[in-house]
């Protein structure tokens, strides 16, 4: 394996956007889970992303949906595909779809007209703090219509991006067991937002339950969300405990750029993630930084 500075990286979670098509960026500033986002209220084009990411060794990437205007989920995927056709990035696309919608099958089939589509994200994270809530209600994953939609996602060979808090992990593990044909990607290493002893215990127990499901893998992304800083010391226990449960072959790197750009640079983010992988062999680091994403997203 080559020196760490020249090891190829797949960024399995990043965004690009057009301000006019992202309602949460366009209009009055409202509180967000990641704090003041005024610097993000502009276009973030692929050219800017590439300048930051490729300098750090990124050779492939996966775009993840950005909550565009309702009804624009097909247009979003088509736009990102046009970017990929022109620039060669991103290599994979995760789009949005409402899994409970009556027209879901048509939406998925039209999105699949874009050759880079690899998955769907519908954010399920629910929390007692309103600021942290993105789902319409706490038990959406138990809704019969929603579950029928997840089956359609699985039938098409698409990944489902699972974004939940620790309090939802037991139900999420049951969901994964109920749909063994679906590959679930747990975002942001389970979104540890409570670092008190009871918060760590809830997260650890939930991660253990999810890791017991062979069809669940996870991403080291968004690790700075709740402290709003890039901190290798803070991130390391999350990375190490996650690896102990999932193993390197079910974990992958994601930058969550440009959100993380609010408090760090791309190179520093990569360095902080690599610091948490220091105990791994070169081959195991390659799994996390490249091979797992390549396999899961068929890149």
Secondary structure, 3 states (H helix, E strand, C coil): CCCHHHCCEEEEEECCECHHHCCCCCCCCCCCCCCCCHHHCCCECHHHHHHHHHHHCEEEEEEECCCCCCCCHHHHHHHHHHHHHHHCCCCEEEECCCCCCCCHHHHHHHHCCCCCEEEEECCCCCCCCHHHCCCCCCCHHHCHHHHHHHHHHHHCCCEEEECCCHHHHHHHHHHHHHCCCCCEEEHHHHCCCCCCHHHHHHHHHHHHHHHCCCCEEEEECCCCCCCCCCCHHHHHHHHHHHHHHHCHHHEEECCCECHHHHCCCHHHHHHHHHHHCCCCCHHHHHHHHHHHHHHHCCC
